[in-house]
Amino acid sequence: MKNGVYGILKARFLLDEDAIKNWRFIVFIIFLVIVMIYNTQSYEKKVFRISELTNEVKELRSEFVDRRSELMKLKMESTVARQMEARQILPSTVPPIKIKVVKEVEKGFFDNLWQ
């Protein structure tokens, strides 16, 4: 046991005859660690981007609601009438009348014959 721990502390497992196997394993572990670090960084970058986009969507939605309420106020008849009074265009006091157009039915050949 003492020789095993002492050998590990002195790194003799990297200098022995079958050290090439150990070096391959160490390089493989280092490669896996690098891949894991890259994946973690990529994941965190995506999470931050999603958070930014969520905040932007909330801001745009609130701006949309504000603009829509402004439009509703501008479209009201009282607002339009007030703006037209400045140009001396007043709303009509007489209600509109519905005009019906009756299409005259064309008489056929036989209808004209019997008249």
C-alpha positions in Angstrom: 0.0 0.0 0.0 2.8 2.3 0.9 4.6 1.7 -2.3 1.4 2.3 -4.3 0.6 5.7 -2.8 4.2 6.7 -2.9 4.3 5.7 -6.6 1.3 7.7 -7.4 2.7 10.8 -5.6 6.0 10.5 -7.5 4.0 9.9 -10.8 5.8 6.7 -11.6 2.7 5.4 -13.4 3.5 7.9 -16.1 7.1 6.8 -16.5 6.9 3.0 -16.4 7.0 0.6 -19.3 3.3 0.5 -19.9 2.9 4.3 -19.4 1.6 4.8 -22.9 -1.7 3.2 -21.8 -2.0 5.7 -19.0 -1.1 8.6 -21.2 -3.9 7.6 -23.7 -6.4 7.4 -20.8 -5.3 10.8 -19.4 -5.6 12.4 -22.9 -9.0 10.9 -23.3 -10.2 12.2 -19.9 -8.8 15.7 -20.8 -10.7 15.6 -24.1 -14.0 14.7 -22.3 -13.4 17.5 -19.7 -13.0 20.0 -22.6 -16.1 18.8 -24.3 -18.1 19.0 -21.0 -16.9 22.6 -20.4 -17.8 23.6 -23.9 -21.3 22.1 -23.6 -21.8 23.9 -20.3 -20.8 27.2 -21.7 -23.0 26.7 -24.8 -26.0 25.8 -22.5 -25.5 28.9 -20.3 -25.2 31.1 -23.4 -28.5 29.8 -24.7 -30.2 30.3 -21.3 -29.1 33.9 -21.2 -30.3 34.5 -24.7 -33.7 33.0 -23.9 -34.0 35.2 -20.9 -33.1 38.3 -22.9 -35.7 37.4 -25.6 -38.4 36.8 -23.0 -37.8 40.2 -21.5 -37.9 41.8 -25.0 -41.2 40.0 -25.8 -42.7 41.3 -22.5 -41.7 44.9 -23.4 -43.0 44.7 -26.9 -46.3 43.2 -25.7 -46.8 46.1 -23.2 -45.9 48.6 -25.9 -48.5 47.0 -28.2 -51.2 47.2 -25.6 -50.3 50.9 -25.0 -50.5 51.7 -28.7 -53.7 49.8 -29.1 -55.4 51.8 -26.3 -54.1 55.0 -27.9 -55.6 54.0 -31.2 -59.0 53.1 -29.6 -59.1 56.6 -28.0 -58.2 58.3 -31.3 -60.9 56.3 -33.2 -63.7 57.4 -30.8 -66.4 59.6 -32.4 -66.0 62.3 -29.8 -62.2 62.6 -30.4 -62.7 62.8 -34.2 -65.5 65.4 -33.8 -63.3 67.5 -31.5 -60.5 67.4 -34.0 -62.8 68.3 -36.9 -64.3 71.3 -35.0 -60.9 73.0 -35.3 -61.3 72.8 -39.1 -65.0 73.9 -38.7 -66.4 70.6 -39.8 -69.3 69.8 -37.6 -71.1 66.5 -37.2 -74.5 66.2 -38.8 -77.6 66.8 -36.7 -79.8 64.9 -39.2 -79.4 61.1 -39.0 -78.5 59.4 -42.2 -81.2 58.0 -44.5 -80.9 54.6 -46.0 -81.3 54.7 -49.8 -82.7 51.6 -51.5 -82.1 51.1 -55.1 -84.7 48.9 -56.8 -83.4 47.2 -59.9 -85.9 47.2 -62.7 -86.6 43.7 -64.0 -86.1 43.5 -67.7 -89.0 42.1 -69.6 -88.5 39.2 -71.8 -89.7 38.9 -75.4 -93.0 37.4 -74.6 -93.8 40.0 -71.8 -93.3 42.8 -74.4 -95.6 40.9 -76.8 -98.6 40.8 -74.5 -98.5 44.5 -73.6 
